[in-house]
Amino acid sequence: MHEGLKRFKINDQFFGHYQKLVQEVVIPYQEKALKNEIAGVDKSYAVENFRLAAQMVSTGRCDGEFGGLLFQDSDLAKWLEAAAYSLAITKDEALETRCDEIIDLIAGAQHTDGYLNTFFTVKMPGQRWTNLYEAHELYCAGHMMEAAVAYHEATGKDKLLKVMCRMADHIAIRFLDEATPGYPGHPEIELALFRLYLATGNERYLALSKHFVDVRGVDSDYFISEIENRSWRQWGGNGKDKEYEQNHMPVRDMDEAVGHAVRAVYLYSAMADLANATKETALSDACKRLFQNITERRMYITGAIGSAYEGEVFTKDYHLPNDSAYAETCAAIGLIFFARRMLEMEADSTYADTMERALYNCVPAGMQLDGKRFFYVNPLEVVPGISGEVPPLRHVLPERTGWFGCACCPPNVARLMLSLGAYAFGESENTVFSHLFIGGEYETKAGKLLIQTGYPYEGTIRYGFAPEKESMAITLAIRIPAWSEKTEIFLNGAAIQPEIKRGYAYIKHTFQKTDVVVLKLDMEPRRVFAKNDVAADNGRVAFMRGPLVYCAEGVDNQGQVLNLLAPADGDLKELLCEEERLRGCVIIKVRGYCVENPKTLYTTQRPERRPCQITLIPYYAWGNRGKTPMRVWLPEI
Amino acid sequence: MHEGLKRFKINDQFFGHYQKLVQEVVIPYQEKALKNEIAGVDKSYAVENFRLAAQMVSTGRCDGEFGGLLFQDSDLAKWLEAAAYSLAITKDEALETRCDEIIDLIAGAQHTDGYLNTFFTVKMPGQRWTNLYEAHELYCAGHMMEAAVAYHEATGKDKLLKVMCRMADHIAIRFLDEATPGYPGHPEIELALFRLYLATGNERYLALSKHFVDVRGVDSDYFISEIENRSWRQWGGNGKDKEYEQNHMPVRDMDEAVGHAVRAVYLYSAMADLANATKETALSDACKRLFQNITERRMYITGAIGSAYEGEVFTKDYHLPNDSAYAETCAAIGLIFFARRMLEMEADSTYADTMERALYNCVPAGMQLDGKRFFYVNPLEVVPGISGEVPPLRHVLPERTGWFGCACCPPNVARLMLSLGAYAFGESENTVFSHLFIGGEYETKAGKLLIQTGYPYEGTIRYGFAPEKESMAITLAIRIPAWSEKTEIFLNGAAIQPEIKRGYAYIKHTFQKTDVVVLKLDMEPRRVFAKNDVAADNGRVAFMRGPLVYCAEGVDNQGQVLNLLAPADGDLKELLCEEERLRGCVIIKVRGYCVENPKTLYTTQRPERRPCQITLIPYYAWGNRGKTPMRVWLPEI
């Protein structure tokens, strides 16, 4: 398990609440969904598929049919990973017993040669490894490896870990020893093998991870020839859109983020893992170029990525439409994975700023505040009656749905929310990095850090110290977010001016139990403007406060948002939200203008404007109060 | 032929030029394309298909394969119709001879039972009438009927007219006498049969036209059952999206314009024809509701219709995206067809205003200024590098192309431009309606109207009179466009104030040869605003002058348009364009602001604005000077 994960106990209002929600609502709900126990939503079949696969393995027959999509195994794997994190946080014998039962089922579905995949075992026996392009075989293995590592580190139990090591060995024989050509259509196993290597120390897994990254795009026609040599197709792609699967060129040559956004950031995450392990500059340079291309040209203000529904892809620089965005929750999560690994590459606050942007905006928006419904797609503008209804906006739902047939996002949110410890801190030698501002206790080698904060609504973060011995002689490196214009740091009440390098304030000190470091961030609400090249945002302004992007929803603005004009100046008032459903978040009010709606479609009569109060809520909380229009970027006058 | 067509000789700078262009460039170019004589563009095969079909009919075999799309016959028909109009305007023996040869070919492709369609004759013999849903069989027949009527009226020759009467008879036997169920997937034959009825006086054609309109959508499952009973499919639709073909309900119940936009307005045009002929109020009321729904909720400022590429459809009220618009040239032409028929229903300037809007903006934008290249799709915003490249903007080309495999638009532009006489005037009893302001000579029963104008660039229209006898005792009903805020009318230099009814000024007078009526329209450039409901236009302004919509193109604005902010006030200067390529049109200059491009994707630093001159050109002329960004709706400050 990542160092930070087990050693950080979150205890704050924001993510503490989310963790509780995931533990109490999301994990039990998803378990029911995976077991087909929820009426009225798409059936998952994920657990049932393993039952059938185990029958097949033991008897050569089974009493049912494979259900759901061919990558259904990964839903169960992601849930199991989330459950493992939950167990690491809170002991829960009943949950652990149920996990063990599921793991028994999984182990039973493993063939004697180590192979494990319910789709191929139940539905397509004899077709193993014939469809790396579409069939997500390595992808599912990767997610199960991640679950295995997490479960082992959370509970000490190694049954699933052994199962997945055997599967990894099986894969290694094929692709390393026998040198069978190919690489996965959907990257994931690369980063999973890297985790398996960290967990086991087995360098063969590192080698296999590196192999898949190294060969990708070298034979960029691999999928085309695979399709020609195969008698079956799942969806019917022809393998010619090579950017889609990022096999258009060797990874070290890449400098633009292209294709399916989730695949892209999973691949880049593995590239960064390997670059960090091998110190290979060709690889780390590629990672830096790709990260830069995403965050400087292809990322929404919410940290969302993937501008287009068709192909769920990155498109071109600065093409960031608000209404037709794809902006998948999983892609933002993948960007967080990538950013964390880049932070390990170099302690530069840019990476943590990006991680924070996605973590406080796009990702929580993916989940209803009650934890029961989810968004795949996270648009920045919604007009009920049009969004979700018309081409090309059919994918843009104005309300979250319960459970999808393709349920990648919900368990991905769950596993991220329960593993934030791995993102909040970093350590290198004697330096402890505070990347994210989450309240709780973090255990370093020298003792505990005690973090108290009302972040993201309050900008004060207090660091207390509980040394193992007398004192802790460490460097506390605190990220100064780029958005904080006036930042103050105090040591025991006195302002200090520590050295700042690449966005981190380095406080080298022998901390005593009584010491307190206080970080005060600039929480003034602020106006944000986009580059001119982003056509959708021309003449528009967005509002942020701290790490949070704000939006206007009709429900707070007399039912409308398309009539709102934001003022170019004027105070932005912060208020505690009185709405029960928004859990006491800080809202912003600003005196702007409401435009009278012209009586005709087009008119030469300038529509009247009357001053009005515009209410803005945090973007992550949108869509929790029924169907109502929403807009992040408001026209400004 | 429509009354106005033969009796109006256009002679002005604007449409006179277009007519000349169509006659000298477009018709010869298209003839070559239809004969597969142009290298480097999609082959048409339209003429070749008729040659093959004629072989089939005479010998039962042919020496080639059907080429192009299954509705290829209609391209030739539309060209022939345009050629007929050209011959009506200008005698051209060589062209007429070539037309006659083509007509001989067409006549040879007719079966003895009257059936005529090259796709079914050459490629699918035995499958006639099995695929009304997709196969455009009645659609092609309709276009050829229109060509036949036009050619007869232009040349007096009736060979093609007789051919098409026999085809109409063949169809009437099937659908009227034998009462075979069914109606066309793509409306067109309804309005064509109506023209055939007007040209021949044969009421059976009126009855057949009315039949197709009457049965449409009554059995709204017709296409579904047709698909079930048929062994072949062309594209594979399932007939369940009934709005697409406007068979979701009986036509008299319709009140929203839905589905494929071209199909819709062709159907509505036929409905209006029939309502005008039969005076049936259920039908005329439906037409009025549909026209209102389009023009008050689903039409771009350019007169374009059809907001979505997928299905080329109307979507929902007020969904009018600028960048992803479909806005097909043919659909705007169909809206002109519909509007002209509504004008015959009631002399209300709303209809003529709409006709004018499409005719001066979307339709001419469909053709390059040199007549050689065409747009299918007429977006209101284009960013080269993104438009035409990324989903969902792949259909939005920043430059016109030469000839399409599906070449519906180019010949449609040609036939419209050469038949404007049918749109400019109307007559009822003793009243002559001047709907559009086009210079030339118009022959009424009592004598000629002589119209002189520099419209659309100048707002003065002079009406002179050349009575047959001493004088012309007529009522001259001149449209007062809704956009003209201050309009003056003079009779022999003295301001008059004639009665104005529903947007027409009725000047009842016994006109002498020396009389002159002068209409002075308000040509002040004006700012236009859209209803708030049009999300894409919030906070934005468009510019118009007279009937022309203006746009900003990068080529006139230091290469950029995304950086332009239009001023809420400030003079709009009109200048004669010095650009050779824009043919001396009037451009507009306004002092607005250029926004400095922020250095980062998102910034809290308000970008600097510097005053700058914004140059606007008429929308129809965009895209004639290389790839450059273009925007109609500018953010306003």
Boltz contact constraints between the chains, C-beta under 6 A:
constraints:
  - contact:
      token1: [A, 296]
      token2: [B, 601]
      max_distance: 6.0
  - contact:
      token1: [A, 301]
      token2: [B, 602]
      max_distance: 6.0
  - contact:
      token1: [A, 308]
      token2: [B, 391]
      max_distance: 6.0
  - contact:
      token1: [A, 310]
      token2: [B, 391]
      max_distance: 6.0
  - contact:
      token1: [A, 315]
      token2: [B, 390]
      max_distance: 6.0
  - contact:
      token1: [A, 316]
      token2: [B, 386]
      max_distance: 6.0
  - contact:
      token1: [A, 316]
      token2: [B, 389]
      max_distance: 6.0
  - contact:
      token1: [A, 316]
      token2: [B, 390]
      max_distance: 6.0
  - contact:
      token1: [A, 319]
      token2: [B, 386]
      max_distance: 6.0
  - contact:
      token1: [A, 319]
      token2: [B, 390]
      max_distance: 6.0
  - contact:
      token1: [A, 383]
      token2: [B, 535]
      max_distance: 6.0
  - contact:
      token1: [A, 386]
      token2: [B, 316]
      max_distance: 6.0
  - contact:
      token1: [A, 386]
      token2: [B, 319]
      max_distance: 6.0
  - contact:
      token1: [A, 390]
      token2: [B, 315]
      max_distance: 6.0
  - contact:
      token1: [A, 390]
      token2: [B, 316]
      max_distance: 6.0
  - contact:
      token1: [A, 390]
      token2: [B, 319]
      max_distance: 6.0
  - contact:
      token1: [A, 391]
      token2: [B, 308]
      max_distance: 6.0
  - contact:
      token1: [A, 391]
      token2: [B, 310]
      max_distance: 6.0
  - contact:
      token1: [A, 392]
      token2: [B, 392]
      max_distance: 6.0
  - contact:
      token1: [A, 526]
      token2: [B, 604]
      max_distance: 6.0
  - contact:
      token1: [A, 528]
      token2: [B, 602]
      max_distance: 6.0
  - contact:
      token1: [A, 528]
      token2: [B, 604]
      max_distance: 6.0
  - contact:
      token1: [A, 529]
      token2: [B, 603]
      max_distance: 6.0
  - contact:
      token1: [A, 529]
      token2: [B, 607]
      max_distance: 6.0
  - contact:
      token1: [A, 530]
      token2: [B, 602]
      max_distance: 6.0
  - contact:
      token1: [A, 531]
      token2: [B, 597]
      max_distance: 6.0
  - contact:
      token1: [A, 531]
      token2: [B, 598]
      max_distance: 6.0
  - contact:
      token1: [A, 531]
      token2: [B, 601]
      max_distance: 6.0
  - contact:
      token1: [A, 532]
      token2: [B, 562]
      max_distance: 6.0
  - contact:
      token1: [A, 532]
      token2: [B, 563]
      max_distance: 6.0
  - contact:
      token1: [A, 532]
      token2: [B, 595]
      max_distance: 6.0
  - contact:
      token1: [A, 532]
      token2: [B, 597]
      max_distance: 6.0
  - contact:
      token1: [A, 535]
      token2: [B, 383]
      max_distance: 6.0
  - contact:
      token1: [A, 535]
      token2: [B, 562]
      max_distance: 6.0
  - contact:
      token1: [A, 538]
      token2: [B, 562]
      max_distance: 6.0
  - contact:
      token1: [A, 538]
      token2: [B, 635]
      max_distance: 6.0
  - contact:
      token1: [A, 539]
      token2: [B, 539]
      max_distance: 6.0
  - contact:
      token1: [A, 539]
      token2: [B, 635]
      max_distance: 6.0
  - contact:
      token1: [A, 562]
      token2: [B, 532]
      max_distance: 6.0
  - contact:
      token1: [A, 562]
      token2: [B, 535]
      max_distance: 6.0
  - contact:
      token1: [A, 562]
      token2: [B, 538]
      max_distance: 6.0
  - contact:
      token1: [A, 563]
      token2: [B, 532]
      max_distance: 6.0
  - contact:
      token1: [A, 595]
      token2: [B, 532]
      max_distance: 6.0
  - contact:
      token1: [A, 597]
      token2: [B, 531]
      max_distance: 6.0
  - contact:
      token1: [A, 597]
      token2: [B, 532]
      max_distance: 6.0
  - contact:
      token1: [A, 598]
      token2: [B, 531]
      max_distance: 6.0
  - contact:
      token1: [A, 601]
      token2: [B, 296]
      max_distance: 6.0
  - contact:
      token1: [A, 601]
      token2: [B, 531]
      max_distance: 6.0
  - contact:
      token1: [A, 602]
      token2: [B, 301]
      max_distance: 6.0
  - contact:
      token1: [A, 602]
      token2: [B, 528]
      max_distance: 6.0
  - contact:
      token1: [A, 602]
      token2: [B, 530]
      max_distance: 6.0
  - contact:
      token1: [A, 603]
      token2: [B, 529]
      max_distance: 6.0
  - contact:
      token1: [A, 604]
      token2: [B, 526]
      max_distance: 6.0
  - contact:
      token1: [A, 604]
      token2: [B, 528]
      max_distance: 6.0
  - contact:
      token1: [A, 607]
      token2: [B, 529]
      max_distance: 6.0
  - contact:
      token1: [A, 635]
      token2: [B, 538]
      max_distance: 6.0
  - contact:
      token1: [A, 635]
      token2: [B, 539]
      max_distance: 6.0
